[in-house]
Structure formats: structure tokens, C-alpha cells
Amino acid sequence: MAGKGVSLVIAGTIRVPADRLEAVRPHMLAMLKASRAEDGCLEYAYAEDVAEPGLIRVFEAWRDQGALDAHFTTPHLAAWRAVWPEFGVSDRRLIAYEVASERAV
């Protein structure tokens, strides 16, 4: 996250019934590919929790609030959210963190 100003990290979880995870995977991959191509997207990832099947860990990093705001208006985000009922996606818990600096640990 090089550069001046405040970047944003979004971290949290969503849930998918474990038996629906393979069926929803193509929709998740489409969302990842399109989001990663957006101007201002620094990182965009989903990962299944190894201890809790169906718990999807979400991690995003955005250049700034403007890039995140633009993300919220994209057709691929609307399409992703539109399939949630079909696949039982629920319990969205995402938090935005403002990052003023970074360092390796």
C-alpha cells in the first residue's frame, strides 16, 4: 500500500452453507477477477476458514475511499449480491480499517 494518504482495508466474513460452496465458487471467482481489475483495488481475496467449513474470510485493500465507493456501484458487485439468496450466502460481517502506514512484521 505504497503512496500518500489513507488506504482502506476491508476484513471480515460471510457464510456459505458448506454443501453449496462448490456451486457458488464460479460466482466468487467472477467477483474476484472483476474486483481485482478495478482502478484502486490493491488486494481482493476470499478464503475458506480451515476450521469452519463455509466460513469465508474476506480481505480487501483499496487505494482510498473513492475507489471503494466506485466498487460499490459496479455491476459485478450487484451480480454477486443478487446470487446470495440462491446459494444461501449470509451473515456478512465486514469492517473497514483506515491505514495510514504499513510495515513488515
C-alpha positions, 0 to 999 in steps of 0.5 A: 500500500505504497503512496500518500494518504489513507488506504482502506482495508476491508476484513471480515466474513460471510457464510456459505452453507458448506454443501453449496460452496462448490456451486457458488465458487464460479460466482466468487471467482467472477467477483474476484477477477472483476474486483481485482481489475478495478482502478484502486483495488490493491488486494481482493481475496476470499478464503475458506476458514480451515476450521469452519467449513463455509466460513469465508474470510474476506480481505480487501485493500483499496487505494482510498475511499473513492475507489471503494465507493466506485466498487460499490456501484459496479455491476459485478458487485450487484451480480454477486449480491443478487446470487446470495439468496440462491446459494444461501450466502449470509451473515456478512460481517465486514469492517473497514480499517483506515491505514495510514502506514504499513510495515513488515512484521 
